[in-house]
């Protein structure tokens, strides 16, 4: 066994032994600190994340944590999850470093398929993430999600090799019927994107993203081009008054009362954008949406990927390090990928008075 392996094996062995002893002593419930993301387990990874935690930032929008980020260059380049920070409100973005200092940030690059955003800080001499690029982590490998504190945010195990994650359709939350010249809303679901901006039964959707809507089938197909979390621009007719409306799309899982969907959400809130990734591997780390966007490291403390989504009760997705490395130069230049025009985000559109 190598010297490096011995270094991290000792604390892990102690923790695992504690779990076995606790389990053998009596058929009582396992103490919470011995859960996979309990304090005792995470403490075993303290030395492993000591360095990569220095290269992890908290990404804030208007002072509130929206994501984590990875410092990818010492002169202030930070990679994070785009849909967690972009919204039609255009809030002020800043990054909080491990030492607690905060720096204003501007978005330079955006990769829509991988849901990645590149931020630039006016800072130099920053610690940088060290990547593991020779191969993806194997199924069963232990991983730690880095964060702003001494311990990892959470730990988990690789569950599925990298693959394409299917695209998820956006959900407006309306029922509709065909009429001459458009699709008329027949009902609006509570707490949906449509209800939050004040759409009503009887409103007629005339166009979506500049495309005319002659019938309901066209409306359905247009909405399916957008992902959960994206902003859907519409032209709407209410009575004799036409107006523009922008709704943030949700996901069917938020509204459809299906037992399998319900069970998958029991572990907590899921990421709005959690599908449609060209390359991602799965691990069983339990994360909050605002804990995505930062580095995921192996037992050597090297980043094997960027956490990109909380997908289910016990499943999160990560973009592999090899893929990330291939995107960095283009993201920093802003040459290949234009910044999103307020299309994708976890922030609701501003309330706009609609006609009565």
Number of C-alpha atoms within 10 A of each C-alpha: 6 6 8 10 11 10 14 17 15 12 18 17 12 14 17 16 12 14 17 11 11 16 14 10 8 9 8 9 8 12 12 11 13 17 13 16 19 14 15 21 23 24 19 21 23 18 18 22 29 17 18 27 29 22 27 30 29 25 34 24 20 12 14 12 18 25 25 29 31 31 28 21 19 15 16 19 25 28 30 28 32 28 30 32 24 26 25 21 12 15 14 13 21 23 27 20 21 18 10 11 8 17 18 16 21 15 22 18 26 27 20 17 12 21 22 23 27 28 27 22 18 11 12 11 9 16 21 21 23 18 22 19 17 9 10 16 23 14 15 12 13 17 26 28 29 34 28 20 15 18 22 28 20 22 23 21 20 23 19 17 15 20 13 12 16 11 18 19 20 25 26 24 20 19 14 22 15 16 12 8 14 23 26 25 19 15 18 21 15 12 13 22 27 24 17 16 20 17 22 18 14 17 19 25 28 23 22 20 13 10 13 17 22 17 19 19 13 17 20 15 11 18 17 16 12 20 25 27 28 27 29 26 16 20 19 21 19 18 11 6 10 16 13 15 22 23 25 29 27 25 22 18 15 18 16 10 10 11 9 9 16 15 11 17 17 12 15 15 17 23 25 25 30 25 24 18 23 15 17 27 26 24 26 21 27 23 26 18 26 23 27 28 33 32 34 30 29 20 19 15 24 22 25 26 29 28 30 33 31 30 24 23 20 19 23 28 29 26 27 26 25 16 16 19 13 10 14 17 13 15 25 22 12 17 12 14 16 13 19 19 11 15 20 27 26 24 22 19 22 12 12 11 9 14 13 8
